[in-house]
């Protein structure tokens, strides 16, 4: 049985977006195919969705500084203190200050103690980069003690951990690129995050990208050899009948929903502008922006300027059952992302019998046929697409029916097979026919 040591930064139900959801779906798919997965997260809260795999809480791992290997990592690991809004796949703010120093200067005295546990917050915040560095140190300890065949690291926060685990174990490293700094920040990228991403990509034996779109970015922007990059599209968990019951709507109007982080990457401003065009043509529609992010106040002000506030609602961040309820109330789902490596939310909407409008600049556009696709910047086309799905029931019903059939065929166990082939490739095992 193949053993995989996997590093992630979040796990359901404690998630801030699609990364944790994707990790959970992939792990379940791998387990179905007989892969043994040891999944490491910074902090376990006790209610994680565990199924036939081992979950390691990095906060429970004791480091022994009498060991030479840990002393070397202790000396060399560096960290940076950064603004509190940095999360792995959202836009970075300006660094408040950048400090390079070893962990000894962080206030941990190694002269009086030889074993130490780092208690990780499990949150994205002010001490994030410090935790990234400490997580890499813990990763080396876990890798030294754990029988494994392959190391798998999800997104840039865990690349240093993967590099450390590879150095200790000598096993191949596969990194999974769910987003890049160019997706999150456009041309205003954070050079420090970019550097971590590039080092991870260079150290990896194989790279998995969630779309061809992301693969091209990795090649063009990071200078990585195309031969070691494999594309594996994301999938979606199936829902049973009970989870798909209609929700109480409370309003008679049609409901058009945006659900995601309210950041540059997700194109919320294009959604607002398109909403104004639709509302000015048809007052029998309401728009919902579900999520939070650094552009939220700007969007609220713009809605007020456009005089559409009576038809526009901000819900804040939704998760779990709240997301399902929002989809159950929606007539149309819109994802106008400027740069979306994949985008699981349209699949979740289609699974809930909601037709979707997505930007052509998204990885999910590569796999969906029964979705309306527009350029993110084309507000008129976006408004026309929304209007068509609202006005013409026959059109909407076609997209609902065919879209549901299509998304039901996108299973994590199929994606997992492609990941296993990547593992075999990294191990130098001949592909099975």
C-alpha positions as CSV (number, residue, x, y, z in Angstrom):
1,X,0.0,0.0,0.0
2,X,1.3,3.4,-1.0
3,X,1.9,5.7,2.0
4,X,1.5,9.5,1.5
5,X,2.5,12.2,4.0
6,X,0.3,15.1,3.2
7,X,0.6,18.7,4.5
8,X,-2.3,21.1,4.5
9,X,-3.2,24.3,6.3
10,X,-6.9,23.8,6.9
11,X,-9.5,21.1,7.0
12,X,-13.3,21.0,7.1
13,X,-15.2,22.2,8.9
14,X,-12.6,24.9,9.7
15,X,-12.1,26.5,6.3
16,X,-12.0,29.9,4.8
17,X,-12.5,28.9,1.2
18,X,-12.0,26.1,-1.3
19,X,-8.6,24.8,-0.3
20,X,-9.7,22.8,2.7
21,X,-12.7,21.4,0.8
22,X,-10.5,20.3,-2.0
23,X,-8.0,18.6,0.3
24,X,-10.8,16.7,2.0
25,X,-12.3,15.5,-1.3
26,X,-8.9,14.4,-2.6
27,X,-8.0,12.5,0.5
28,X,-11.3,10.6,0.4
29,X,-10.7,9.8,-3.2
30,X,-7.2,8.5,-2.5
31,X,-8.3,6.3,0.4
32,X,-11.0,4.8,-1.9
33,X,-8.1,3.6,-4.2
34,X,-6.2,2.0,-1.3
35,X,-3.7,4.9,-0.6
36,X,-2.7,5.4,3.0
37,X,-2.8,9.1,3.8
38,X,-1.3,10.8,6.9
39,X,-2.7,14.3,6.8
40,X,-0.9,17.0,8.9
41,X,-2.6,20.3,9.9
42,X,-1.2,23.0,12.2
43,X,-4.0,22.6,14.7
44,X,-6.9,20.1,15.0
45,X,-10.0,21.4,16.7
46,X,-11.4,17.9,17.4
47,X,-14.4,18.0,15.0
48,X,-12.6,17.4,11.7
49,X,-14.3,15.2,9.1
50,X,-12.1,12.1,9.5
51,X,-12.6,9.1,7.2
52,X,-10.2,6.2,7.1
53,X,-7.1,8.3,7.2
54,X,-4.8,9.5,9.9
55,X,-4.9,13.2,10.9
56,X,-1.9,14.6,12.7
57,X,-2.1,17.8,14.8
58,X,1.2,19.6,14.4
59,X,0.7,21.2,17.8
60,X,1.0,17.7,19.4
61,X,4.4,17.0,17.9
62,X,7.4,17.3,20.3
63,X,10.7,18.5,18.9
64,X,13.9,17.2,20.4
65,X,16.6,19.8,20.2
66,X,19.2,17.3,21.4
67,X,19.0,15.9,17.9
68,X,21.5,17.4,15.4
69,X,19.0,17.6,12.6
70,X,16.6,19.7,14.6
71,X,19.4,22.0,15.8
72,X,20.4,22.7,12.2
73,X,16.8,23.6,11.2
74,X,16.5,25.7,14.3
75,X,19.5,27.7,13.3
76,X,18.5,28.2,9.7
77,X,14.8,28.7,9.7
78,X,13.7,32.3,9.1
79,X,10.4,33.9,9.4
80,X,8.7,37.2,8.5
81,X,6.0,39.2,10.4
82,X,3.3,40.4,8.1
83,X,-0.1,42.0,8.0
84,X,-3.0,40.1,9.5
85,X,-5.0,39.6,6.3
86,X,-2.6,37.2,4.6
87,X,-4.3,33.9,3.9
88,X,-3.0,31.3,1.4
89,X,-5.2,32.1,-1.5
90,X,-6.3,35.7,-0.9
91,X,-4.7,39.0,-1.8
92,X,-1.7,40.0,0.3
93,X,-1.5,43.4,1.9
94,X,1.6,45.5,2.3
95,X,4.1,44.0,4.6
96,X,4.1,46.0,7.8
97,X,7.7,45.0,8.4
98,X,9.9,42.1,7.2
99,X,12.1,40.6,9.8
100,X,14.7,37.9,9.0
101,X,16.0,36.2,12.2
102,X,16.3,32.7,13.6
103,X,13.6,31.3,15.8
104,X,15.8,31.6,18.9
105,X,15.2,35.4,18.7
106,X,11.5,34.8,18.8
107,X,11.7,34.3,22.5
108,X,12.2,30.6,22.8
109,X,15.1,29.6,25.1
110,X,16.7,26.4,24.0
111,X,19.5,26.4,26.6
112,X,17.1,25.4,29.4
113,X,14.8,23.0,27.4
114,X,15.6,20.3,24.9
115,X,12.1,19.3,23.9
116,X,9.5,21.9,22.7
117,X,6.0,21.8,21.3
118,X,4.8,24.7,19.2
119,X,1.1,25.4,19.8
120,X,-0.2,26.5,16.4
121,X,-3.2,28.8,16.3
122,X,-4.6,27.2,13.2
123,X,-5.6,30.7,12.0
124,X,-4.5,33.1,9.4
125,X,-3.1,36.2,11.1
126,X,-0.2,38.3,12.3
127,X,2.0,35.3,13.2
128,X,1.3,33.3,10.1
129,X,4.8,33.3,8.6
130,X,6.3,32.5,12.0
131,X,3.9,29.5,12.1
132,X,4.9,28.5,8.5
133,X,8.5,28.3,9.6
134,X,7.8,26.3,12.7
135,X,5.5,24.1,10.7
136,X,8.4,23.2,8.5
137,X,10.5,22.3,11.6
138,X,7.7,20.0,12.8
139,X,7.4,18.5,9.3
140,X,11.0,17.4,9.4
141,X,10.4,15.6,12.8
142,X,7.2,13.9,11.5
143,X,9.0,12.8,8.3
144,X,11.9,11.3,10.3
145,X,9.5,9.1,12.3
146,X,6.9,8.2,9.7
147,X,7.2,5.4,7.1
148,X,6.2,7.0,3.8
149,X,6.6,6.8,0.0
150,X,5.6,10.3,-1.2
151,X,5.3,13.8,0.3
152,X,2.4,15.9,-0.9
153,X,2.2,19.7,0.0
154,X,-0.9,21.8,-0.7
155,X,-0.3,25.5,-1.6
156,X,2.6,27.8,-0.6
157,X,2.1,27.7,3.2
158,X,3.1,24.1,3.3
159,X,5.9,24.2,0.6
160,X,8.6,24.8,3.3
161,X,7.2,21.8,5.2
162,X,7.4,19.7,2.1
163,X,11.0,20.7,1.4
164,X,12.0,20.0,5.0
165,X,10.3,16.6,4.9
166,X,12.0,15.7,1.6
167,X,15.4,16.7,3.0
168,X,15.0,14.4,6.0
169,X,13.3,11.4,4.4
170,X,14.8,11.5,0.9
171,X,11.4,10.7,-0.5
172,X,9.9,12.5,-3.6
173,X,8.0,15.7,-3.1
174,X,4.8,16.5,-5.0
175,X,3.4,20.0,-4.5
176,X,-0.2,21.0,-5.4
177,X,-0.7,24.4,-6.8
178,X,-4.3,25.5,-6.0
179,X,-3.4,29.2,-6.7
180,X,-0.4,31.4,-7.3
181,X,0.6,34.8,-6.1
182,X,-0.3,36.2,-9.6
183,X,-3.9,34.9,-9.2
184,X,-4.2,36.5,-5.8
185,X,-2.6,39.8,-6.5
186,X,-2.2,40.3,-10.2
187,X,0.9,42.3,-11.1
188,X,1.1,43.7,-7.6
189,X,2.5,40.5,-6.3
190,X,4.2,40.0,-3.0
191,X,7.9,39.1,-3.8
192,X,8.3,37.2,-0.6
193,X,5.3,34.9,-1.2
194,X,6.4,34.5,-4.8
195,X,9.9,33.4,-3.6
196,X,8.4,30.7,-1.4
197,X,6.3,29.5,-4.2
198,X,9.2,29.4,-6.7
199,X,11.5,27.5,-4.2
200,X,8.7,25.0,-3.6
201,X,8.2,24.4,-7.3
202,X,12.0,24.1,-7.9
203,X,12.4,21.6,-5.1
204,X,9.4,19.5,-6.1
205,X,9.9,16.3,-8.1
206,X,6.4,16.7,-9.6
207,X,3.9,19.6,-9.6
208,X,0.1,19.2,-9.7
209,X,-1.9,22.2,-11.0
210,X,-5.7,22.5,-10.7
211,X,-6.0,23.7,-14.4
212,X,-4.2,24.2,-17.6
213,X,-4.5,27.9,-16.9
214,X,-2.5,27.5,-13.7
215,X,0.0,25.2,-15.5
216,X,0.8,28.0,-18.0
217,X,1.3,30.5,-15.1
218,X,3.7,28.1,-13.4
219,X,5.7,27.7,-16.6
220,X,5.7,31.3,-17.8
221,X,5.9,33.2,-14.4
222,X,8.1,30.8,-12.4
223,X,10.3,29.3,-15.1
224,X,9.4,25.7,-14.3
225,X,10.1,22.8,-16.6
226,X,6.8,21.8,-18.2
227,X,7.7,18.1,-18.1
228,X,7.2,17.9,-14.3
229,X,3.8,19.6,-14.2
230,X,0.6,17.5,-14.3
231,X,-2.9,18.9,-14.5
232,X,-5.6,17.4,-12.2
233,X,-8.9,19.2,-12.2
234,X,-10.9,19.5,-8.9
235,X,-14.2,17.8,-8.4
236,X,-17.1,18.1,-6.0
237,X,-18.7,16.0,-3.3
238,X,-22.1,14.6,-4.2
239,X,-25.1,15.7,-2.1
240,X,-27.9,13.5,-1.0
241,X,-31.6,14.3,-1.4
242,X,-32.0,15.6,2.2
243,X,-29.3,18.2,1.7
244,X,-31.0,19.5,-1.5
245,X,-34.4,20.4,-0.1
246,X,-35.7,23.8,-1.2
247,X,-35.1,26.6,1.3
248,X,-37.6,29.3,2.4
249,X,-37.0,32.3,0.2
250,X,-38.9,35.1,2.0
251,X,-39.0,37.2,-1.2
252,X,-40.8,36.8,-4.5
253,X,-38.0,38.2,-6.7
254,X,-35.4,36.2,-8.5
255,X,-32.1,35.8,-6.6
256,X,-28.7,36.1,-8.2
257,X,-25.8,35.1,-6.0
258,X,-22.0,35.8,-5.8
259,X,-20.4,33.6,-3.2
260,X,-16.7,34.0,-2.5
261,X,-14.0,36.2,-1.0
262,X,-14.7,39.9,-1.8
263,X,-11.2,40.4,-3.2
264,X,-9.5,41.5,-6.4
265,X,-9.1,37.9,-7.6
266,X,-12.9,37.2,-7.5
267,X,-14.1,40.2,-9.5
268,X,-16.8,41.4,-7.1
269,X,-16.8,44.9,-8.8
270,X,-17.9,43.4,-12.1
271,X,-20.7,41.6,-10.3
272,X,-21.9,44.9,-8.8
273,X,-21.8,46.7,-12.1
274,X,-23.6,43.9,-13.9
275,X,-26.2,43.9,-11.1
276,X,-26.9,47.6,-11.7
277,X,-27.6,46.9,-15.4
278,X,-29.9,44.1,-14.7
279,X,-31.8,45.9,-12.0
280,X,-32.3,49.0,-14.2
281,X,-34.0,46.7,-16.7
282,X,-35.9,44.5,-14.2
283,X,-36.8,45.5,-10.7
284,X,-38.0,41.9,-9.9
285,X,-34.6,40.7,-9.0
286,X,-32.3,40.7,-6.0
287,X,-28.5,40.3,-5.9
288,X,-26.6,38.7,-3.0
289,X,-22.9,39.1,-2.3
290,X,-22.0,36.4,0.2
291,X,-18.5,36.5,1.6
292,X,-16.0,38.9,3.2
293,X,-12.7,40.5,2.1
294,X,-10.7,43.7,1.7
295,X,-13.0,45.1,-1.1
296,X,-16.2,44.7,0.9
297,X,-16.5,48.4,2.1
298,X,-15.7,49.6,-1.5
299,X,-18.5,47.3,-2.8
300,X,-21.0,48.6,-0.3
301,X,-20.2,52.2,-1.3
302,X,-20.5,51.4,-5.0
303,X,-23.9,49.8,-4.4
304,X,-25.0,53.0,-2.7
305,X,-23.7,55.2,-5.5
306,X,-25.6,53.1,-8.1
307,X,-28.8,53.4,-6.1
308,X,-29.4,49.7,-6.0
309,X,-29.1,49.0,-2.3
310,X,-32.8,48.1,-1.9
311,X,-32.1,45.2,-4.3
312,X,-28.7,44.2,-3.1
313,X,-27.7,42.3,0.0
314,X,-24.4,41.5,1.8
315,X,-24.5,38.4,4.0
316,X,-20.9,38.2,5.3
317,X,-18.9,34.9,5.2
318,X,-21.0,31.8,4.9
319,X,-20.0,28.2,5.5
320,X,-21.3,24.7,5.7
321,X,-25.1,24.5,5.8
322,X,-25.4,28.3,5.3
323,X,-23.8,27.8,1.8
324,X,-26.2,25.0,0.9
325,X,-29.1,27.2,2.1
326,X,-27.9,30.1,-0.1
327,X,-27.7,27.9,-3.1
328,X,-31.1,26.5,-2.4
329,X,-32.5,30.0,-2.5
330,X,-30.7,31.1,-5.7
331,X,-31.9,31.3,-9.2
332,X,-28.5,32.1,-10.8
333,X,-25.0,31.8,-9.5
334,X,-22.2,34.1,-10.8
335,X,-18.4,33.7,-10.6
336,X,-16.8,36.7,-12.4
337,X,-13.3,35.9,-11.3
338,X,-10.4,37.9,-12.8
339,X,-8.0,35.0,-12.4
340,X,-9.4,31.7,-10.9
341,X,-7.1,28.7,-10.9
342,X,-10.1,26.4,-10.7
343,X,-13.2,27.5,-8.7
344,X,-15.2,24.8,-6.9
345,X,-18.2,27.0,-6.1
346,X,-19.8,26.8,-9.6
347,X,-19.8,23.0,-9.2
348,X,-21.5,23.3,-5.8
349,X,-24.1,25.5,-7.3
350,X,-24.8,23.2,-10.3
351,X,-25.0,20.3,-7.9
352,X,-27.8,22.3,-6.1
353,X,-29.6,22.7,-9.5
354,X,-28.6,26.4,-9.9
355,X,-27.4,27.5,-13.4
356,X,-24.1,29.3,-13.4
357,X,-22.4,32.2,-15.2
358,X,-18.6,32.0,-15.0
359,X,-15.6,33.9,-16.3
360,X,-13.6,32.5,-19.2
361,X,-10.5,33.3,-17.0
362,X,-11.2,30.3,-14.7
363,X,-9.9,26.8,-14.6
364,X,-13.4,25.4,-14.1
365,X,-14.3,26.8,-17.6
366,X,-12.0,24.1,-19.0
367,X,-14.2,21.2,-17.7
368,X,-17.7,22.7,-17.8
369,X,-19.8,22.6,-21.0
370,X,-23.2,23.6,-19.6
371,X,-22.3,26.9,-18.1
372,X,-22.5,30.4,-19.6
373,X,-19.0,31.8,-20.0
374,X,-18.1,35.4,-20.4
375,X,-14.9,37.5,-20.1
376,X,-14.7,38.9,-16.6
377,X,-14.4,42.4,-17.8
378,X,-17.4,42.3,-20.2
379,X,-20.1,43.7,-17.9
380,X,-22.7,43.8,-20.6
381,X,-22.2,40.2,-21.5
382,X,-22.4,39.3,-17.9
383,X,-25.7,41.2,-17.4
384,X,-27.1,39.7,-20.6
385,X,-26.3,36.2,-19.4
386,X,-27.9,36.8,-16.0
387,X,-30.9,38.3,-17.6
388,X,-31.3,35.4,-20.1
389,X,-31.3,32.8,-17.3
390,X,-33.9,34.9,-15.3
391,X,-36.2,35.7,-18.2
392,X,-36.3,32.4,-20.1
393,X,-37.4,29.4,-18.0
394,X,-36.7,27.0,-20.8
395,X,-33.1,28.1,-21.1
396,X,-32.7,28.0,-17.4
397,X,-34.1,24.5,-17.2
398,X,-31.8,23.2,-19.9
399,X,-28.7,24.5,-18.0
400,X,-30.1,23.1,-14.7
401,X,-30.7,19.6,-16.0
402,X,-27.6,19.2,-18.1
403,X,-25.4,21.0,-15.6
404,X,-26.5,18.6,-12.8
405,X,-25.7,15.6,-15.0
406,X,-22.3,17.1,-15.9
407,X,-21.3,17.9,-12.4
408,X,-22.4,14.6,-11.0
409,X,-19.8,13.0,-13.3
410,X,-16.9,15.1,-11.8
411,X,-15.9,12.8,-8.9
412,X,-12.9,13.1,-6.5
413,X,-12.1,9.4,-6.9
414,X,-11.4,10.1,-10.6
415,X,-9.2,13.1,-9.8
416,X,-7.4,10.9,-7.2
417,X,-6.5,8.3,-9.9
418,X,-4.6,11.0,-11.8
419,X,-2.9,12.1,-8.5
420,X,-1.8,8.5,-8.0
421,X,-0.3,8.4,-11.5
422,X,1.6,11.5,-10.6
423,X,2.9,9.8,-7.4
424,X,4.0,6.8,-9.5
425,X,5.7,9.2,-11.9
426,X,7.5,10.8,-9.1
427,X,8.6,7.4,-7.7
428,X,9.8,6.3,-11.1
429,X,7.2,3.5,-11.3
430,X,6.0,2.6,-14.8
431,X,2.5,3.6,-15.5
432,X,0.0,0.7,-15.4
433,X,-2.1,0.3,-18.5
